[in-house]
């Protein structure tokens, strides 16, 4: 992509992917994604991670352009997931004397993915690799977001090569560093990356942040997205906020409706929330909006109100998909309301109430359920549900 330096001896090797539609074949990439690797050219040459396999040829062109015929001595594998390590086998063929650096959980995965078992050095927390001028230290951050995940810290330049932590969806459309772009454009994609990829492991992320607090960090170089050099407090504060489930005053309304009756209840709730002064109201049709975006806003806002029509004595399938993902992510510390409708037999509300028992969020109001079209009494009850949510948010944010 670009030939960009982080310092005199450290190169950014990043590649924009605007063609892949789904990250991990699941999460939408409307703004694309990058795969970032880094090269340190010292007395010894060290590569920090590789790239997704389809960029291998371009990756090698970049290495040749920088190094010429000089070999690479080490490659640090911070994370074995193939979007980070996809070029590892080809790299081993290109540089047969290269040594792989990883932790004790790294190498069984490398063997399983690539069959590589030789020329591997295992490092523990705080261990140092001396490249000459540059001294690298390694720190494991397990379950952020795989068990073998670690970061590499360049003690000489104060650069943290942070793996998936502090990363983002979105391509780098010219700007590579945080001070070269409008951060407002990237914040949504940074949050969606966190909530979609890392968010299941918030307690592990919080522990990782504490673990890294003792490092003097002057730059953060993640494996996806922007390099942070001027706004470190911004992204560190965001991670502390997100990993602690700290939310803003607002409500996410999630609705699954076949013929519009449940959706009318959602609209009544949304309108009453606005009347009550709740300015952040986000209503999602679960059948249209990918769960990726819904989950991201749930991490952002304190209130969640979920509505489902009945479908074969169950929740509407698209709503069921959302609540399953909420449970899977283990999202905590929200307040909840439930509503829905049915035609001849229930199932939507009944199963949402089972979900509410399992998720253990605070319930702000009894469930509201309509039979058939929305009628005046249930319209008023829908407004009462909104009032109860508004009242609770006022208490929590006053």
C-alpha positions in Angstrom: 0.0 0.0 0.0 2.2 2.9 1.3 5.8 3.0 2.3 5.4 4.7 5.6 7.9 5.0 8.5 7.0 5.0 12.2 10.6 5.9 12.9 14.0 5.8 11.1 14.2 2.1 11.3 10.5 1.0 11.6 8.3 0.6 8.6 4.5 0.2 8.4 3.4 -2.5 6.0 -0.4 -2.1 5.6 -2.8 -3.2 3.0 -6.3 -2.0 2.3 -9.0 -4.6 1.7 -12.1 -3.0 0.1 -13.3 -6.2 -1.6 -14.0 -8.5 1.3 -17.7 -8.1 2.3 -17.5 -9.9 5.7 -14.8 -10.0 8.3 -14.4 -13.5 9.6 -17.1 -14.3 7.0 -19.7 -12.8 9.4 -19.1 -9.1 10.3 -20.0 -6.5 7.6 -17.2 -4.4 6.2 -19.0 -1.4 4.5 -15.8 0.7 4.9 -13.4 -2.2 4.4 -10.5 -3.2 6.6 -6.7 -3.1 6.7 -4.1 -5.7 7.6 -1.1 -4.1 9.2 2.4 -5.6 9.7 5.6 -3.8 10.8 9.3 -4.2 9.9 12.2 -3.2 12.2 15.5 -2.9 10.3 18.3 -2.9 12.8 21.4 -5.1 13.3 18.9 -7.8 13.2 15.7 -7.5 11.1 12.4 -8.3 12.7 9.0 -8.5 11.3 6.0 -8.0 13.6 3.2 -10.3 12.2 2.3 -10.9 8.5 -0.8 -10.2 6.5 -3.9 -11.9 5.2 -2.8 -14.5 2.6 -4.2 -12.9 -0.5 -1.9 -9.9 0.1 1.2 -12.1 0.2 2.6 -11.0 -3.2 2.2 -7.3 -2.4 3.6 -7.9 1.1 6.7 -9.5 -0.4 7.1 -6.7 -2.9 7.2 -4.2 0.0 9.8 -6.3 1.9 12.0 -6.5 -1.2 11.7 -2.8 -1.8 12.9 -2.1 1.7 15.4 -4.9 2.3 16.6 -5.9 -1.1 18.5 -9.1 -0.7 18.9 -8.8 3.1 17.1 -11.6 5.0 14.7 -11.3 7.9 16.0 -12.8 11.1 12.8 -12.9 13.2 9.1 -12.8 12.8 7.0 -12.1 15.9 3.6 -13.8 15.8 1.4 -11.7 18.2 -1.6 -13.6 17.0 -2.1 -16.7 14.9 -5.5 -15.9 13.4 -5.0 -16.1 9.6 -5.7 -12.5 8.9 -2.5 -11.8 10.9 -0.5 -14.9 10.0 -1.7 -15.8 6.5 1.6 -15.2 4.8 3.6 -17.1 7.4 4.2 -20.3 5.4 5.2 -18.3 2.3 7.5 -16.2 4.5 9.2 -19.3 5.8 9.9 -20.4 2.2 11.2 -17.0 1.2 13.4 -16.7 4.3 14.3 -20.3 5.3 16.5 -19.2 8.2 13.9 -17.0 9.8 13.1 -17.6 13.5 9.5 -17.4 14.8 8.9 -15.7 18.1 5.8 -16.5 20.1 4.5 -17.6 23.5 3.7 -21.1 24.7 0.2 -21.0 23.3 1.4 -19.7 19.9 3.2 -22.7 18.6 0.6 -25.4 18.9 -1.7 -23.2 16.9 1.0 -22.5 14.3 1.6 -26.3 14.0 -2.1 -26.9 13.6 -2.6 -24.1 10.9 0.7 -24.4 9.0 2.6 -27.5 10.2 5.6 -25.4 11.3 7.5 -26.8 14.3 11.1 -25.7 13.8 13.1 -22.6 14.5 10.7 -21.3 17.1 11.5 -19.4 20.2 9.1 -19.2 23.1 8.9 -16.0 25.1 7.3 -15.2 28.5 6.0 -12.0 29.9 8.7 -9.4 30.0 11.2 -11.4 28.0 13.5 -9.3 25.7 14.7 -9.7 22.2 17.8 -7.6 21.3 17.9 -6.4 17.7 20.8 -4.0 18.3 19.5 -0.5 18.9 15.9 -1.8 19.4 14.9 -3.9 22.4 11.6 -5.7 22.2 9.6 -7.0 25.2 6.6 -9.3 25.0 3.4 -9.4 27.1 0.6 -11.8 26.8 -3.0 -10.5 26.7 -5.0 -13.8 26.7 -8.5 -13.7 25.2 -8.0 -10.3 23.6 -9.4 -12.1 21.7 -7.6 -15.5 21.3 -5.8 -17.4 24.1 -2.4 -16.9 22.6 -2.8 -13.1 21.9 0.2 -11.0 22.9 1.6 -7.6 22.3 5.2 -6.5 21.4 6.7 -3.4 23.0 9.7 -1.6 21.5 11.3 -0.2 24.5 13.7 2.0 22.4 11.0 3.8 20.5 8.1 3.4 23.1 5.9 1.8 20.4 3.3 -0.8 21.4 2.6 -3.3 18.6 -0.8 -4.0 20.0 -2.3 -6.9 17.9 -6.1 -6.6 17.7 -6.3 -4.3 20.7 -6.9 -0.7 19.7 -7.7 -1.8 16.1 -10.5 -0.7 13.9 -12.5 -1.6 10.8 -12.2 0.7 7.9 -9.5 1.2 5.3 -6.9 3.9 5.5 -7.7 6.2 2.7 -4.5 8.2 2.7 -4.1 8.9 6.4 -2.3 6.3 8.3 -1.8 8.1 11.7 -4.6 9.3 13.9 -3.6 13.0 13.5 -3.9 12.7 9.7 -7.7 11.9 9.7 -11.0 13.0 11.1 -11.3 10.8 14.1 -15.1 11.1 14.1 -15.2 9.1 10.9 -13.2 6.2 12.5 -14.8 6.2 16.0 -17.9 4.2 14.9 -15.7 1.6 13.1 -13.3 1.4 16.0 -16.2 0.8 18.4 -17.8 -1.7 16.1 -14.5 -3.6 15.8 -14.2 -3.7 19.6 -17.8 -4.7 20.2 -17.9 -7.3 17.4 -14.4 -8.9 17.8 -13.1 -8.1 21.3 -16.3 -7.3 23.2 -17.1 -10.8 24.4 -13.9 -10.6 26.5 -14.4 -7.3 28.2 -13.0 -8.5 31.6 -9.9 -9.8 29.9 -9.5 -6.6 28.0 -9.8 -4.6 31.2 -7.1 -6.8 32.8 -4.9 -6.3 29.8 -5.2 -2.5 30.1 -4.1 -2.7 33.7 -1.2 -5.0 32.7 0.1 -2.5 30.2 -0.3 0.6 32.4 3.3 0.4 33.5 4.7 0.8 30.0 5.7 4.2 28.7 3.8 4.2 25.4 4.4 6.9 22.8 2.7 5.2 19.9 0.2 2.3 19.4 0.5 0.3 16.2 -2.4 -2.2 15.9 -3.0 -4.9 13.3 -6.0 -3.2 11.8 -6.8 0.5 11.3 -5.1 3.7 12.4 -1.7 4.0 14.1 -2.1 6.1 17.3 0.6 8.7 18.0 -1.2 11.9 18.9 -4.4 10.8 20.5 -3.4 8.0 22.8 -5.5 9.2 25.6 -8.5 9.1 23.3 -8.3 5.5 22.3 -7.1 4.3 25.7 -10.1 6.1 27.3 -12.4 4.5 24.8 -11.1 1.0 25.6 -11.5 1.6 29.3 -15.1 2.8 28.7 -16.1 0.0 26.4 -14.4 -2.8 28.4 -16.1 -1.6 31.6 -19.6 -1.5 29.9 -19.8 2.2 30.6 -22.7 3.5 28.6 -24.4 6.8 27.5 -27.9 7.9 28.1 -30.0 6.4 25.3 -32.1 3.6 24.2 -31.7 0.9 21.5 -35.1 -0.5 20.3 -34.9 -3.8 18.5 -38.0 -5.0 16.7 -39.0 -8.0 14.7 -42.4 -7.6 12.9 -44.0 -9.6 10.2 -47.0 -7.3 9.3 -46.2 -4.1 11.1 -48.2 -4.5 14.3 -45.1 -5.0 16.5 -43.4 -2.2 14.6 -46.2 0.2 15.4 -45.6 -0.5 19.1 -41.9 0.2 18.6 -42.7 3.6 17.0 -45.0 4.5 19.9 -42.2 3.7 22.3 -39.7 5.6 20.3 -41.9 8.7 20.1 -42.7 8.7 23.8 -39.0 8.4 24.6 -38.3 11.5 22.5 -41.2 13.4 24.2 -39.5 12.5 27.5 -36.3 14.1 26.3 -34.3 11.0 25.4 -32.3 12.3 22.4 -30.4 9.1 21.6 -33.0 6.6 20.4 -31.9 4.0 17.8 -34.6 1.7 16.4 -33.5 -1.3 14.4 -35.5 -3.8 12.3 -33.7 -7.0 13.3 -34.5 -8.5 9.9 -32.8 -5.7 8.0 -29.9 -4.4 10.1 -27.0 -6.8 10.7 -26.5 -7.7 14.3 -23.0 -6.2 14.1 -24.4 -2.6 14.1 -27.1 -3.5 16.8 -24.5 -4.9 19.2 -22.3 -1.9 18.8 -25.1 0.5 19.8 -26.1 -1.7 22.7 -22.5 -1.3 24.0 -23.0 2.5 23.6 -26.5 3.1 25.2 -27.8 2.0 28.6 -31.4 1.3 27.7 -32.5 -1.7 25.5 -36.1 -2.4 24.5 -36.8 -5.5 22.5 -40.0 -6.4 20.7 -40.9 -9.5 18.8 -44.0 -10.9 17.1 -44.8 -14.6 17.7 -43.4 -17.0 15.1 -44.3 -20.7 15.4 -44.6 -20.3 19.2 -41.1 -18.7 19.4 -39.5 -15.3 18.9 -39.2 -13.9 15.4 -36.0 -15.6 14.0 -34.2 -12.3 13.4 -34.8 -11.1 17.0 -33.8 -14.5 18.3 -30.5 -14.1 16.4 -29.9 -10.7 18.1 -30.7 -11.9 21.7 -28.5 -15.0 21.1 -25.6 -12.7 20.2 -26.3 -10.5 23.3 -26.1 -13.6 25.4 -23.0 -14.9 23.6 -21.2 -11.5 24.2 -22.2 -11.5 27.8 -23.0 -7.8 27.8 -23.6 -6.5 31.2 -25.2 -3.5 33.1 -28.2 -2.5 31.0 -31.8 -1.8 31.7 -34.4 -3.7 29.6 -38.0 -3.5 28.4 -39.9 -6.1 26.4 -42.9 -5.9 24.1 -44.5 -7.8 21.2 -47.6 -9.1 19.5 -49.2 -12.3 18.4 -52.0 -13.5 16.2 -53.3 -16.8 17.4 -50.8 -18.0 20.0 -47.9 -16.3 21.9 -44.2 -17.0 21.9 -42.4 -13.8 21.1 -42.9 -12.0 24.5 -42.8 -15.3 26.4 -39.4 -16.2 25.1 -38.1 -12.6 25.4 -39.0 -12.9 29.1 -36.9 -16.1 29.3 -34.0 -14.1 27.7 -34.5 -11.4 30.3 -34.1 -13.9 33.1 -31.0 -15.3 31.6 -29.3 -12.0 30.8 -30.1 -10.6 34.3 -30.5 -7.0 33.2 -32.8 -4.8 35.2 -36.4 -4.8 34.0 -37.9 -1.4 34.0 -41.6 -2.3 33.4 -43.9 -5.3 32.9 -43.9 -6.7 29.3 -46.5 -5.3 26.9 -48.1 -7.8 24.5 -50.8 -7.1 21.9 -53.1 -9.6 20.1 -53.5 -8.7 16.5 -53.4 -5.0 15.5 -52.3 -2.3 17.9 -55.3 -1.0 19.9 -55.6 2.0 22.2 -55.0 0.2 25.5 -51.8 -1.4 24.3 -50.7 1.8 22.7 -51.0 3.5 26.1 -49.1 0.6 27.7 -46.4 1.0 25.1 -46.1 4.6 26.1 -46.0 3.6 29.8 -43.1 1.2 29.0 -41.2 4.2 27.4 -42.0 6.3 30.4 -40.6 3.7 32.7 -37.4 3.5 30.7 -37.1 7.3 30.6 -37.6 7.5 34.3 -34.9 5.0 35.0 -32.4 6.6 32.7 -33.1 10.0 34.4 -32.3 8.4 37.7 -29.1 6.7 36.4 -27.8 9.8 34.6 -28.7 12.5 37.1 
